[in-house]
Amino acid sequence: MDDARTGGRAARIGLYGLFVVLGALVAAAGALVQAAWFPGGLLLSLAGVVGLFWTGTQLMGGRGGVAAPAAGWLITVILLTTSRPEGDFVFGAGIGSYVFLLGGMVGAVICATIGGFAQPGAPAGRLGK
């Protein structure tokens, strides 16, 4: 039984790591797409971000499913917003960049708060039956 629990824990940690990497990839892709095809690219990139956060929440069954991709997304976005010595950076100063940054953060908070998680110790069925 302990071996099954350890294997499940390792798989769960691996899945969290995968969600961190997916969060970074969605952030990089969203940074490029949101500016390229404004406003459709902005909507597409926000849909990708929120879709990843929601999927993480549902697959992991808790708020950690949002935290892992959100951490990867946030770290990548911060790294992409810092300017390099050459003066280059991915995000411009347009409204689309700010909407992508704030929309991603709001999407993570919304997915974490309305995740529909079961309360610990609560019965699985409806209370009235």
Secondary structure by P-SEA (a helix, b strand, c coil): caaaaaaaaaaaaaaaaaaaaaaaaaaaaaaaaaaacaaaaaaaaaaaaaaaaaaaaaaaccaaaaaaaaaaaaaaaaaaacccccccccccccaaaaaaaaaaaaaaaaaaacccccccccccccccc
